Amino acid sequence: MALVAGAFFAGLSLDHVARAARRDGGQPYRPLDIFADVLAYVENGYVEDVKEKDLVYGAIEGMVGRLDPHSQFMRPEVSRALKEETSGEFDGVGLELTVKDDQLVVMSPIADAPGERAGILPGDRILRIDGAPTRDLPLADAIRRMKGAAGTKIALEIMREGFKVPQALTLVRDRVRTQSVEWRVLDSERGHVLVKVKTFQERTDTALKKGLDGARTQLGGEIRGLVLDLRNDPGGLLDQAVRVADRFLREGVIVSTEGRGRRSVEVERARSKDTEPSYPMIVLVNRGTASASEIVAGALQDHGRAVVMGTQTFGKGSVQSVIDLEDGSGLKLTVARYFTPKHRSIQELGISPDVVVDGGAPSARLEEGPGEKDLYRHFKNGAGPSPGATASRSVGAGSDYQLRTAVDYLRAASIFKGAQPPVGTSSVKR
């Protein structure tokens, strides 16, 4: 579940919306009279006993299912699981899922979780869960089936490009602990560091600061070049994305959000406090870079703070608010679209890298995978490609060739005495 949300998954208060009468002046929610009549007919006349809560939940799921693919009614167990995931710990198999062409598709496996350990890759299609077909299965139902207590088994049937027949896998659910930030020194002599952000969850910015400080300690001096790896980062909490981008920007807009009819416009701006030095910086992206991670990449790109390198991102340009309901269920509702500092909407289009570098295995398996534009009922962009959205050059793939190319660019920046690596001036070939 790739979300930009705290109540943006913190932001808009929807109480006034829920209490409001219809805008046309009619009676509030008069169609509910019809719903109540149908519910009564079913409860009293259906051939078998039915549970009222199951009927109501099913009706709500049907209603929300008429919206965009990121809006979702969550039954209590799914709502609890979402909160666990944003805290960084939950029971399951550790697969970020989406739906493409009515099929359940893996966006990204979480590192060192049962799914990754079983060899599941981005772009894999899950055809069956415990023997039941997944075609036309709502994403919320698929997620609910994947959840379960640690130690319990789940049987999956996987299809992958190159497979002649589906592969059957049996996984044992485990406690998944997502460490949102990892780092390592790439070149101690040149002061180059790699930071990988896997997801934007609670305290991601704190973990990022800790990683940068740890790198400085290991280097025994300042960082002189940074690769920020956002590949296969499905997103997460909006406030954490803003804080991460803010760490590298001294001033200016980071992101703006606009609700229906451009109401409820909110603008997040950078602050000068605790900003990192202006060392050369590369941001790595790919098709699995979505939502909150696209906000970071877009902000750093628009401000010219970093060179964005890799392949086109997912293209999720909407914001979800999570509303807790009184029985423990929840509503994840798309409430706004977001825009980069130059007011670019990345909905459908994604972020176009400054330097296109094809990815090597295994991340390349998602490069032709599902994007926002492939999802049923997705929002159309409306504006068309943004000016300058065509990337400047393309270079070949290899064994994490994207990272090696980023390192080469940082070395070039060192030669040019700290200037940002040049973009759009010449071709790069292997």
N, C-alpha and C positions, 0 to 999 in steps of 0.2 A: 504494500500500500504506500504509494508515493504521495505524500501530502505536503502542501504548504498550509499550515494551519496554525496554538495554544489557546485563548478560545480561538486566533487564526491558526489555533488548533488551534489566538487571543486577539481579539480586535473588536468586531462589531457586536453590539448588543442587539439581539433579535427579539427581545421581549416586546418592544413596541410594535413590531411587525406581527407577532403572534396575536396580539390583542386588538389589532386594528380592524375596523369594519372594511368592507369592500370599497375600493376606490370609486366605483360607479354609483355609490350611494345606496345600493341595495342592502338587503338584510345580510348580516355576517354569515357566510358559509351556509347558505340555504341548501346547496346540493347535499349537505350532510343528512338532510331529511331523507333523501333517497337512499343514502348509504345505510341509515338506521333501519329503513324498511327492508332492504335486502338482507341485512344482518339478521333481522328478526325472522324473515322467511326461512333462511338457511338454518338458523338455530332450532326452529320449531318444526320444520318440514322436511329437512334432509333425511335420507334413508338411514344414515348412521349417526351416532353421537359425534359431535364436534366440540372442540374447545374454543370458547369465545376469543381468548387471547391469541391463539394461532390464526384465527380468521382475521382479527384486527391487524396483527403483525403482517400477515400476508397482503392485506389491502394497502397498508402503508408502504410495504416494499414495492408493490406494483405502482403506486403513485410516484414514489421517489425514482423508481426505475424509468419513468418517462422523462427524467431530466438528463443532465450530462453524465458521463461515465464516472465522474469523481464524487457525485452526490450519492449518499448511501444511508439507508436506515439500518442501524446496528442493534440487533437483539442484545440483551444484557451481557451474554458471554463474549460477544464480539466487541462490544464497547469496552469491557474490562481488558480484553486482549490488546486493543489499540492503546490504552493507557500504559499497559505494561511495555509495549514496544517502544513508546516514546521515552520511557524511563531507562531503556537499554537492556531489560531482561524479560524473557518470556519463555514459555514452554512451546515447542513446536519443532519444525524442520528447518526454519530459517530461509524461506524463499520469498522474494518480492515478486508478486504476481500481477498480471494484467490480462485483459481479454482482447484478442484480435480475431476477426472473422469468426466470432462465436466459439473460439477455442481458447483454452486456458494456456497462457504463455508465461514463462519465467523471465522476468526483467533482470533480476540479479540474485544470485545466491549469497547469503551472508557468510563471511569468512569463518571457517572452522565450525560451521554448523552442520547438522546431519545431511542437509541437501548438498552442500559443497563436498563433504567427505564422500558422498556416494557418487560424485562425478557429474552432478547435474550442472548444466551450463546455461548462460544467458541465451535466450532464443529457443530453448527446449519447449516442446509442447507437451502438456500433461493431458493424456487422453482419458485416463481413468484414475479414480481415487477409490481404493478398496473395492475394486471391481465395478464401480458405478461410473458410467460415461460422464464426461464433463462438458460435452458440447451443449451449448445453450444454457449452461449452468451459471446463474448469477455469481458475480465475483464474491459477494458477501457470503453466499453459501459455500463456495469453494474454500474461502479462508476459514470458515467455521469447521469444515471437514478436516482441514489440515491441522488445526489446533488439537491439542490433547495433552494429557499429563506426561511428564518425562518418564521414559521407560516403556511406554506403549508403542505398538508397531503400527505402521501405515504402509499400504501397498500402492505403488504408483506405476502407471504405464506411461513410458516416455517415448516420444518420437522426435528425431533430430535429423537435420539435413545430412544426407549420407547414409542414414539407416535404411535398410531394406524392409525391416519389420520393426514394430515397436519393441522396446526393451522393458522388461518387468524388473522393478526395484522394490525391495522391502527396506524401509528405513525405521530406525528406532528414534522416537522423539526424545529430545534432550532439552536441558535448560540452555537457552541461547542467550549468550551475553555479548552484546554488540559493543565493541570498543570503537567509538566513532572516529577517533583520530589515531593515526600511527605516523611515526616519523623515523628518518634515518639520515645520517650524513652521507652525501654522495661523493664529495671531494673535500677532504679536510684542508688541503693546501689552498684551494680556491675559496673555501667557505661556502660551498654549495650544499643545500639541504633539500630533501624531499619530505613533504607532508601530504599524507593521504587522508582525506575526509570521506568516510564510508557512508555516513548518514548524518542528518542534522537532528539530533535528539537533545534532551535536556543536558545542559552543561558542555555542549560541544565546543563553544567558544572558550570555556575554561580549559578544556583539554587541549585546544589549539595553543593557547598561551603557554601552558605547561610544556608542550612539545617544543615550541620555539625557544623557550628558556633552556630546556634540556639540551637542545642542539647547540646553543651558544656556550653552554658549560662544556660540552664535549669538544667543541672547536677551540675553546680557550680564547674566544674573541667573538666578533660580530659575524652575523650571517651576511654573505656578500652575493647571494643568489639563491632563489627559492623556486622549486617546482611544486605547485599546489595541484594535487591529483584529485580531480572530481569525477573520474571515469566510473561508470556504474554506480554513482551515488543517486539513489532514487528520490532524494529530497528529505522533507521532514518539517521541522518547526520554523516558521517564518522569522520569529524573533532571533533565532540562532543564526540564520542566514544573514540577517542584517548585521548582527554583531561580528560575524566573521568578516564580512566585507568591510565593515567599519574599521577593523583592525589594520587594514591596508590603505585606507583613504583618510586624508586629513579634513576634507570638506566636500560639500556638494551632496546632491541627491543620491541615495542608494537604490531606492525603489519607490514607486508610487502605486497605490491600489485605487481602483475606481469601481464603485458598486453600480447597481442598475441605473441606467440613465445618467451616469456620471455623478450620482449622489454618493455621499460618504467617501469623498476623496481624502485619502490619507497619504502623507509623504514622509518617508523615513530618510533622515539626513545623517551624514557622517559627523563625528565629533573629533576634535583635535587631540583629545586625551588618549594616551596609551597607543598612539599610532606607530606601527612598525616603520623603521627607516626605509627610504626609497631605493632599496636594492633591486636589481633586475629580477623579473618574476615571470614565470610561465605557468599558465593554467591549462591542464590537460583535460579534455572532454571527449565524450563519445555518445553514441545513441542511448546509452543507459544513464546519461547525465540529465536529470529531470528536476523540474519544480524548484525547490529551494536552492539546489546547486546551480541551476540556470540563472537564478537571481544573482548569485555571487559572481558567476562568470560574466554575465551581462554588465554588472556594475563596474567590475574591474576593466572590462573591455571598453566601455563607453568613456571612462575617465582616462584611458590610455595608461593605466597603472600596470597592466600585464598584457603579454602576448597570449592570446587564446589559441591553443594548438590541439589538433586531433581531428575529429569528425563531427558532423552535424549532431546537435543534441536532440532530446526527445520532443520538446515543444509543448510543455504544459505551462500555460500562462494564466492559470486561474488559482484563486485562493479559496480554501475551504474553512468554514467555522464549524467547530464541534459543539453541539448543544446537548447537555445532559438532561435526560427526561426522568420523571419522578420514579419510574419503576426500574431504573438502572439501565434502560436502553438509551440509545443516543442517536442523534441525527447529524451526519456530516453533510453540510450543505455548501454548495458553491455560492459565494456571496460577492465576489469581486474578481476583476481581472487585474493583473499586475503589469507594470511597464518599467522598462529599464530607465536609467537617468536621461537618455535621449528620447524618451517616450516611445521606445520601440516595444511593440507587443510581440512576444515570441510564440504566442498561441499558434499551434500547427507547424510554424516555421522552425522553431528552435533557435539556438545561437549558432551562427556560422563562424567557424574558427578563422582567425587571421591566417593561420598556416594549416592547410589540410594535410594530415598524416594518417594514412590508413593504419588500422590497428592490427597487431598480430594475434595469434591464438593465445588465450581463449577469448579475449574481449572482442575480437573481430566478429564473433558469431552473433553479436547483437547489432552490428553496424547496419545490416539490412533487416533488423528486427522491427517490432512494432514501435511506432511513434504516436504522438497524440492524434495526428491526422488519420490514423488507422482505426481509432476507437469509435465505437458506435455512439451516436448522438453527441459527438464532441462539438465544441464551439468553433465556428469558422473565424478566421483571423479578420477578414474584412478589409484590412489595409493593404494586403499584398506584401511582397518582399520589401524589407527596409532598404533604404539607400546604402550601398556599400556592403550588402549582405553576402555578396559572392566572395568566397575566400580567394586568397591571392596566389596560392601555389599548392601543388600536390606532390608528395613524395611517397616512396614505396613502403611496404609493410615488412615486418620482421619479428623476431622474438622480442617483444616489447620495444619495437622500433620507435614508438611514440616517445617513450621515456628517453631513449638514447638520443633522439633528435632534440628533445628539450634540453638535455645536458649539453649537447653541442652548441645550442643557442646561448646558454649561460656562459659557456667558455668564450664564445664570440663577444659577449657583453663584457667579459673581463678584459679582453684585448682592447675593446673600445672604451676602457676606463669607466665602466659602470653604466654606460648608456644602454637604453633598452635595445634589444636585438632588432635590426632592421626588418620591416615587414613589407612585402609586396615589391621588392626590388629585383629579385632574380630567382631562378628556379633552383631547387635543391634536388639532387639526384644521388642515388646510392652508387 
